[in-house]
Amino acid sequence: MSGHPRLYQLICLLVGLGLLLGLSWPSHRALNEQRGKLIPPTEEAGKSAELDSFAMGLMLGGFRGPLVMYEWIAADNEKNNEDTERFLTRMKLISDLQPQFVTMYIHQSWNLAYNISVQYSLPSEKYRWVIEGIRFAELGNRRIPDNTDILAQIGQLYYDKLGNSQEADYFTRRFRRESLEPPDPSRRMVAIDPQTGCLLPPRSGQWLFIDRLPALIADAQAVLKSAAEESSRGGQTRVQLPLNPPPDTSARQTWKQGVSVFAVSYEYYKQANRPGLPAHTQYGDSVVSSRPAISLRSWENEEINLALDAEQRVWPGHQDGPTVGLPMPLPTAAMLAGDSAAAAYEEAIAHFKTADDVGALCIAEYESHLARYGYESSIYRPHVDIVSARRKLAQAGLARLEGIRQWLAAGGAAAGDSDALARAQGRLREAESLYDSAISGIRYYVARIYRVDAWSTDFYAPSRKEYDDLIAFATQAKAQIEAMLGQ
């Protein structure tokens, strides 16, 4: 072999590699078996070209670090050059090389949802990349379960990007439409496996809280009732909602009106508050604790707006929103006879009912948060005030629409059935009283939040419009009730 030193070195290298692989195989097999026991196969880390990240890292050895550095630099260049498809592919490769790197999932999900989505002009294209960002963060949640940073990031993407961006109207409505139960066969479901591109089963079990919404609402109503009874006796009760999800035996929520993005935001923020999870690395505990209630506040507001939109499709002249000076017409059976009007009427009732339930849960979440962090009362007590006022508005809308239906069934002004008419009038009077409470609550909130002077009135006019519209609608609804009761 003295005449062929290079051949000798090559043979030694190959023998050494063979021994290294042979010695590492038992440990690799044992680690895979242990990982299979700890992580269910359906939740394992994603695969790239059918090679899992563990095997990829084992083969690359010491070269994985330089490769990751190169991929990060290349990905940043592709993002700046708007080569978005290659950027997404490279992000998935990086996630396979660094499957336990929390910051990578948070940073790149933000990149996809914010920096990549704004490179497109059509709302549908923006929506696709926001969803890609969310799915990338959810991939991190499957690989690193029960991580508070990742859970809070997913909740923030649903709340801020889908629910409060410039394209929020398109995003929220599309998300609802694509998450209907039963699903619309003409629409693709939102839930898509980020690795295979295949559709996931609707509500595939990752929603620990909102899929058991009836149990959450029952708990909220129970603690609020107990607190109210104790307060009437001069006592004081700390409102405390359970931090763990309801048991699997609880009744399951059916999303006949689709899923609100704020409901999913609430889900992930609620998961981030489960006992035993590590503290958030950037946010304080009080910030994480407040987020479920804030998401519910937006969810309640969305349900009320959808209810008002649906109801306006019923009354002639109000299809474009409440018109000041144009009273709502006296209801007739003919107005509700058409399929479109009847469907809109039922849709409004469903959204008012959901707003009432979500409002109760929201108030309980705020009270539960303030029981732990009472020093934030000056920040969140006004939130409770406006949520309570909106809940009164939802209860009024529900009572009024049910009263109108009873009023028409009883013969209306003709009084064909006096007992049924009396019940309908009682429901309408209940709605009238609730509208009064809602209007007072909204006015109190506006007076408390906005200073009353010429400068502030002009400055805050855009943000106050939503409250002015609610008061206008409630006033017109009251006038309709008064006209019916005066018959």
C-alpha positions in Angstrom: 0.0 0.0 0.0 3.1 2.2 0.2 2.8 3.1 -3.5 -0.9 4.1 -3.2 -1.2 6.3 -0.1 -4.3 8.0 -1.4 -6.1 4.7 -2.0 -5.2 3.6 1.5 -6.6 6.8 3.0 -9.8 6.4 1.0 -10.3 2.8 2.2 -9.7 3.8 5.8 -12.2 6.7 5.4 -14.8 4.4 4.0 -14.2 1.8 6.7 -14.4 4.5 9.4 -17.7 5.9 7.9 -19.1 2.3 7.9 -18.2 1.8 11.5 -19.6 5.2 12.5 -23.0 4.4 10.8 -23.0 0.9 12.3 -22.4 2.2 15.8 -24.9 5.0 15.5 -27.7 2.9 14.1 -28.8 1.3 17.5 -28.9 4.7 19.2 -30.8 6.2 16.2 -33.3 3.3 16.4 -33.7 3.7 20.2 -34.3 7.4 19.9 -36.9 7.0 17.2 -38.7 4.4 19.4 -38.7 6.8 22.3 -39.8 9.7 20.2 -42.7 7.6 18.9 -43.9 7.0 22.4 -43.7 10.7 23.4 -45.1 12.2 20.2 -48.1 10.6 18.3 -47.2 9.7 14.7 -49.8 12.1 13.4 -48.1 15.0 15.1 -44.5 14.2 14.2 -42.3 16.7 12.6 -42.8 17.3 8.9 -40.8 15.6 6.3 -38.7 16.9 3.4 -38.3 14.5 0.5 -39.4 11.7 2.8 -36.5 12.3 5.2 -37.4 13.4 8.7 -35.4 16.2 10.3 -33.6 13.8 12.7 -32.2 11.6 9.9 -31.3 14.7 7.9 -29.4 16.2 10.9 -27.6 12.8 11.5 -26.4 12.6 7.9 -25.3 16.2 7.7 -23.5 16.0 11.0 -21.3 19.1 11.5 -22.3 20.5 8.1 -25.8 21.3 9.3 -24.8 24.6 10.9 -23.1 26.1 7.8 -26.1 24.8 5.7 -28.6 26.5 8.0 -26.7 29.8 7.8 -26.6 29.6 4.0 -30.3 28.8 3.8 -31.2 31.7 6.1 -29.2 34.2 3.9 -30.7 32.7 0.7 -34.2 32.9 2.2 -33.8 36.6 3.1 -32.5 37.3 -0.4 -35.5 35.5 -2.0 -37.9 37.5 0.3 -36.3 40.8 -0.8 -36.5 39.7 -4.4 -40.1 38.7 -4.1 -39.4 35.1 -5.0 -42.1 34.0 -2.6 -42.6 30.4 -3.7 -38.9 29.6 -3.3 -38.9 31.5 0.0 -41.7 29.2 1.3 -39.9 26.1 0.1 -36.7 27.2 1.8 -38.6 28.0 5.0 -39.9 24.4 5.2 -36.3 23.1 4.6 -35.0 25.3 7.4 -37.7 24.1 9.7 -36.6 20.5 9.0 -33.0 21.5 9.8 -34.0 23.3 13.0 -37.2 21.6 14.1 -36.9 22.7 17.8 -35.9 26.4 17.2 -38.9 28.3 18.6 -37.8 31.8 17.3 -37.6 30.5 13.8 -41.3 29.6 13.7 -42.3 32.9 15.2 -40.1 35.0 13.0 -40.9 33.3 9.7 -44.6 33.0 10.4 -44.6 36.7 10.9 -42.6 37.1 7.6 -45.1 35.0 5.7 -48.2 36.7 7.1 -47.0 40.3 7.0 -43.9 40.8 4.8 -44.8 38.3 2.1 -48.6 39.0 2.0 -48.1 42.7 1.3 -46.2 41.9 -1.9 -49.5 40.9 -3.5 -52.4 43.2 -4.4 -55.4 41.0 -4.5 -57.1 40.1 -1.2 -57.3 36.5 -2.2 -53.5 36.4 -2.7 -52.9 38.2 0.5 -55.2 35.7 2.3 -53.3 32.7 1.0 -50.0 34.0 2.4 -51.5 35.0 5.8 -52.8 31.4 6.0 -49.4 30.1 5.1 -47.9 32.1 8.0 -50.5 30.7 10.4 -49.9 27.1 9.2 -46.2 27.6 9.6 -46.7 28.6 13.2 -49.0 25.7 13.7 -46.3 23.4 12.4 -44.1 24.7 15.2 -46.9 24.1 17.6 -47.0 20.4 16.6 -43.3 20.0 16.8 -42.9 22.0 20.0 -46.2 21.5 21.8 -47.3 23.6 24.8 -44.9 26.4 24.0 -46.5 29.7 25.2 -44.6 31.9 22.7 -45.8 29.9 19.7 -49.4 29.6 21.0 -49.5 33.4 21.6 -48.0 34.0 18.1 -50.8 32.0 16.4 -53.4 33.8 18.5 -51.9 37.1 17.5 -51.9 36.3 13.8 -55.6 35.4 13.8 -56.5 38.5 15.8 -54.3 41.1 14.3 -53.7 40.0 10.7 -56.9 38.2 9.8 -59.2 40.2 12.1 -57.8 43.7 12.2 -55.9 44.3 9.0 -56.9 46.6 6.1 -58.4 43.6 4.4 -60.1 42.2 7.5 -63.6 42.3 6.0 -62.6 40.0 3.2 -60.4 37.8 5.5 -63.0 37.3 8.2 -65.9 36.6 5.8 -63.9 34.2 3.7 -62.6 32.3 6.8 -66.2 31.9 8.0 -67.4 30.7 4.6 -64.6 28.1 4.4 -65.2 26.8 7.9 -69.0 26.2 7.7 -70.4 23.0 9.2 -71.5 21.2 7.2 -68.9 22.5 4.7 -69.8 24.1 1.5 -68.8 21.5 -1.2 -68.0 24.3 -3.7 -65.4 25.8 -1.3 -62.1 24.5 -0.1 -61.7 24.1 3.6 -59.2 26.3 5.3 -57.6 23.4 7.2 -54.8 22.2 4.9 -51.8 20.1 6.0 -48.8 22.3 5.4 -46.6 19.4 4.4 -48.8 17.4 2.0 -51.2 20.0 0.9 -54.1 17.6 1.6 -57.3 18.7 3.3 -57.5 18.0 7.0 -60.7 16.8 8.5 -62.9 19.7 9.7 -62.2 20.5 13.4 -59.4 17.9 13.6 -59.2 18.1 17.4 -56.7 20.9 17.8 -59.3 23.3 19.3 -59.4 22.3 22.9 -61.7 25.1 24.1 -64.0 26.5 21.4 -65.1 23.1 20.2 -66.6 22.8 23.7 -68.1 26.3 23.6 -71.4 25.4 25.2 -69.6 24.2 28.3 -67.5 27.4 28.5 -70.6 29.5 28.2 -72.4 27.5 30.9 -69.4 28.0 33.2 -69.3 31.7 32.5 -73.1 32.2 33.1 -72.8 30.2 36.3 -70.0 32.3 37.8 -71.6 35.6 36.7 -74.9 34.6 38.3 -73.1 33.5 41.5 -71.2 36.8 41.6 -74.4 38.8 41.0 -76.3 37.0 43.8 -73.4 37.5 46.2 -73.2 41.2 45.2 -77.0 41.6 45.9 -76.4 40.4 49.4 -73.6 42.9 49.9 -70.8 40.4 49.5 -68.0 40.1 46.9 -67.1 37.1 44.9 -63.9 36.6 42.9 -64.9 35.4 39.4 -62.5 32.6 38.3 -63.0 30.6 35.1 -61.3 27.2 34.7 -57.9 27.5 33.0 -58.0 23.9 31.6 -60.3 23.0 28.7 -63.6 21.3 29.3 -63.7 17.5 29.3 -64.1 15.7 26.0 -67.5 14.5 27.2 -68.9 18.1 26.9 -71.3 19.0 24.2 -69.6 20.0 21.0 -70.1 23.3 19.2 -71.5 23.1 15.7 -70.4 26.0 13.5 -73.4 26.5 11.4 -72.5 30.2 10.8 -68.8 29.5 10.3 -66.0 30.1 12.6 -64.9 33.6 13.6 -61.2 34.4 13.4 -61.5 35.9 16.8 -62.9 32.6 18.1 -59.7 30.9 16.9 -57.6 33.7 18.4 -59.3 33.1 21.7 -58.6 29.4 21.4 -54.9 29.8 21.1 -54.6 32.5 23.7 -56.6 30.4 26.0 -54.3 27.4 25.4 -51.3 29.7 26.2 -52.9 30.3 29.6 -53.1 26.7 30.7 -51.5 25.8 34.0 -47.9 24.4 33.9 -46.8 26.1 30.6 -43.6 28.1 30.6 -43.8 31.9 30.9 -43.8 33.9 27.7 -40.2 35.1 26.9 -41.3 38.6 25.9 -44.8 39.3 27.4 -45.6 39.5 31.1 -48.1 37.1 32.6 -50.7 39.8 32.8 -50.5 40.5 29.1 -51.0 36.8 28.2 -53.8 36.6 30.7 -55.7 39.5 29.2 -55.6 38.3 25.6 -58.5 35.7 25.7 -61.0 38.4 26.9 -59.7 40.9 24.3 -60.3 38.3 21.5 -63.8 37.7 22.8 -64.6 41.4 22.8 -63.9 41.5 19.1 -65.8 38.3 18.5 -68.9 39.7 20.2 -68.7 42.9 18.1 -68.3 40.9 14.9 -71.4 38.8 15.7 -73.5 41.9 16.4 -72.4 43.5 13.1 -73.2 40.4 11.2 -76.6 40.3 12.9 -77.3 43.9 12.0 -76.2 43.2 8.4 -78.5 40.2 8.1 -81.5 42.1 9.6 -81.0 45.0 7.3 -81.6 42.6 4.4 -85.1 42.0 5.7 -86.4 45.6 5.9 -87.0 47.6 2.7 -84.8 50.7 2.5 -82.3 49.6 5.1 -80.1 47.2 2.9 -77.2 49.7 3.0 -77.3 50.2 6.7 -79.4 52.2 9.2 -80.7 55.3 7.5 -81.3 58.3 9.8 -84.8 59.6 9.4 -86.1 56.5 7.6 -88.0 54.4 10.1 -88.1 50.6 10.0 -91.4 49.5 8.5 -94.2 47.8 10.4 -93.5 44.1 10.0 -95.8 42.1 7.8 -96.0 38.4 7.0 -95.2 39.2 3.3 -91.8 40.7 4.3 -90.7 37.4 5.7 -92.4 35.2 3.1 -89.5 35.1 0.6 -86.7 32.5 1.0 -84.0 35.2 1.1 -85.7 37.4 3.7 -86.6 34.4 5.9 -83.0 33.1 5.7 -81.7 36.6 6.6 -84.1 36.8 9.5 -82.9 33.4 11.0 -79.3 34.4 10.4 -79.8 37.6 12.4 -81.4 35.6 15.3 -78.5 33.2 15.3 -75.8 35.9 15.3 -77.6 37.8 18.1 -77.8 34.6 20.1 -74.1 34.0 19.6 -73.2 37.6 20.5 -75.2 37.2 23.8 -73.4 34.0 24.7 -69.9 35.3 23.7 -70.6 38.5 25.6 -71.3 36.5 28.8 -68.1 34.5 28.3 -66.1 37.7 27.6 -67.3 39.5 30.8 -66.4 36.4 32.8 -62.9 36.3 31.2 -62.4 40.0 32.0 -63.6 39.6 35.6 -61.4 36.5 36.0 -58.4 38.4 34.7 -59.1 41.4 37.0 -59.4 39.0 39.9 -55.8 38.1 39.4 -54.5 41.5 38.2 -56.7 44.1 39.9 -54.2 46.9 39.3 -55.3 46.9 35.6 -58.9 47.8 36.4 -58.6 51.3 35.0 -57.6 49.7 31.6 -60.1 46.9 31.3 -63.1 48.0 33.3 -64.2 50.2 30.3 -63.9 47.1 28.2 -66.4 45.4 30.5 -68.7 48.4 30.2 -68.9 48.3 26.4 -69.1 44.5 26.2 -72.0 44.6 28.6 -73.8 47.4 26.6 -73.3 45.4 23.4 -74.6 42.3 25.1 -77.8 44.2 26.0 -78.1 45.2 22.4 -77.8 41.6 21.3 -80.4 40.5 23.9 -82.7 43.3 22.7 -82.3 42.2 19.0 -83.0 38.6 19.9 -86.1 39.5 22.0 -87.4 41.9 19.3 -87.0 39.4 16.4 -88.6 36.7 18.4 -91.4 39.1 19.5 -92.0 40.1 15.9 -92.4 36.5 14.9 -94.8 35.8 17.7 -96.7 39.1 16.9 -97.2 38.0 13.3 -98.2 34.5 14.2 -100.8 35.9 16.6 -102.4 38.0 13.8 -100.6 41.3 14.5 -102.8 44.3 14.9 -105.8 42.2 14.0 -105.4 40.4 17.3 -106.5 37.0 16.1 -105.2 35.3 19.3 -105.3 37.6 22.3 -103.2 35.4 24.6 -100.5 34.9 21.9 -100.6 38.6 21.2 -100.1 39.4 24.9 -97.0 37.1 25.0 -95.6 38.8 21.9 -96.2 42.2 23.3 -94.4 41.2 26.5 -91.4 40.1 24.5 -91.4 43.3 22.6 -91.6 45.4 25.8 -88.7 43.4 27.1 -86.7 44.3 24.0 -87.6 47.9 24.3 -86.3 48.0 27.9 -83.1 46.2 26.8 -82.6 48.8 24.0 -82.8 51.6 26.6 -80.1 49.9 28.7 -77.9 49.3 25.6 -78.2 52.9 24.5 -77.4 54.2 28.0 -74.4 51.9 28.3 -73.0 52.9 24.9 -73.4 56.6 25.7 -71.8 56.1 29.1 -68.8 54.3 27.5 -68.4 57.0 24.8 -68.6 59.8 27.5 -66.0 58.0 29.6 -63.5 57.3 26.8 -63.8 60.5 24.7 -63.5 64.0 26.1 -66.3 66.2 25.0 -64.9 69.3 23.3 -64.7 70.5 19.7 -61.1 69.2 19.0 -61.6 65.7 20.4 -65.1 65.3 18.8 -63.5 65.9 15.3 -60.4 63.9 16.1 -62.2 60.8 17.3 -65.1 61.0 14.8 -63.9 58.0 12.7 -63.6 55.7 15.7 -66.8 56.9 17.3 -68.9 56.2 14.2 -69.4 52.5 15.1 -71.0 53.5 18.4 -73.1 56.2 16.8 -74.3 53.6 14.3 -75.3 51.2 17.1 -77.3 53.9 18.9 -79.0 54.9 15.6 -80.0 51.3 14.9 -81.3 50.8 18.5 -83.3 54.0 18.2 -84.9 52.9 15.0 -85.6 49.4 16.4 -87.3 51.0 19.4 -89.4 53.2 17.1 -90.5 50.0 15.3 -91.5 48.4 18.5 -93.5 51.5 19.6 -95.3 51.5 16.3 -96.3 47.8 16.8 -97.4 48.3 20.4 -99.4 51.3 19.4 -101.5 49.4 16.9 
